[in-house]
Amino acid sequence: MSSAFNIPSTVLIGAGASSELTNQLRRLEIERILVVSDQYLVKSGLIARLLEPLKSTEIAATVFAGVRPDPTVQNVRDGLRLFTESAAQAVVAIGGGSPIDCAKAIAILSRNPEPLADYMGYHKIPRAGAPLMAIPTTAGTGSEVTKVAVITDEQRNIKMMILDAHLLPSVALIDFELTMTMPAALTAHVGVDTLTHGIEAFVSRKATAMTDPIALSCVRLVSRHLVAAWDDPTNRTAREGMMLAATQGGMAFANSSVCLVHGMSRPLGAVFHIPHGLSNAMLLPCVTRFSIAGSTTKYAQVAREIGIVLEDPCDRLAAERLVEELQRLNERLCVPRIRDYPGIARDHFEASLEKMAADALASGSPANNPVVPTTADIVRLYREAW
């Protein structure tokens, strides 16, 4: 049975890759762009610095900095309105997964009718959107190389997962130097998110011979570089390694699939506004333990690849040690449990469990898990993660 493998047509990766923006816009004969980012990156001066070379060219840039963490349908509409008003020809996303996902939706709606909810799910977008370039500033989501966007529908209080090849950026400029100022907590959360991408892509029921080697490379890179990047933000080798891991994780999961961790993570983020990377990190150990029985050999291989199994025990023991290592990693990186996240009351959490479990199943991701859960399983896992 054949399987598709989609990545951007142009991927430039390495120190200084972001400086290629002007050349790439000229190559595509783009004269007017909408830059999609957030207030933090605008205030930091990064957006101005990246756009400075455009001042000596014929290329005009309009900046939309209204993207919030876990972007909403309203964010997309606001950006789309500015895209139209500025007569932009292309979208340039600068930031983490939130600006990039929002930019994907803006680009799509520039050439497809609303509502965005019509495209929730798999392969539902009829036409390609405006050209999109992505410049990631975090080493985590891998959104710059994926055909996936996650947008929060405020009316229904759900995160919509949209997967379609039309969401792929045309160009990804992946410059690890832009991640050097990431704070420790963000480094940890998006780093474990990257690890989740690698593991879930590898154990997914949709994994292929193309995605498996890339997923395992992602896992190895995270095991080698995440703690070092967290310990010393100025460690260029570690930052570069994590950026490569994030890119590979994105390539892998977008072409196999994410599984139960992501299925449960989206509702948790929608209801309690926990950032996506952090909610994945909170769930990874317990969901891995639940899933081992469905793919023991592959989970054991992950344990061996990252070097936590020094001898060669049976697959079951190796997989169990992987779960222990994931728990230790969260502790080492100060990843909080759900109950420790500010503003989450136990009674609200308990009252939300059935809806979150139903929304998780409805997303489709849990169906790709090595062990396909029931609603009751998911409720139990949320409580275990609490």
PyMOL commands that set and color helices and strands:
alter all, ss='L'
color gray80, all
select helices_A, chain A and resi 17-27+39-43+46-56+73-85+97-109+116-119+143-145+165-167+176-179+184-203+211-231+236-255+260-272+276-294+296-305+315-332+338-340+346-362+365-368+375-385
alter helices_A, ss='H'
color red, helices_A
select strands_A, chain A and resi 10-13+32-36+60-64+90-95+121-122+132-136+148-153+158-163+171-174
alter strands_A, ss='S'
color yellow, strands_A
deselect
rebuild
show_as cartoon
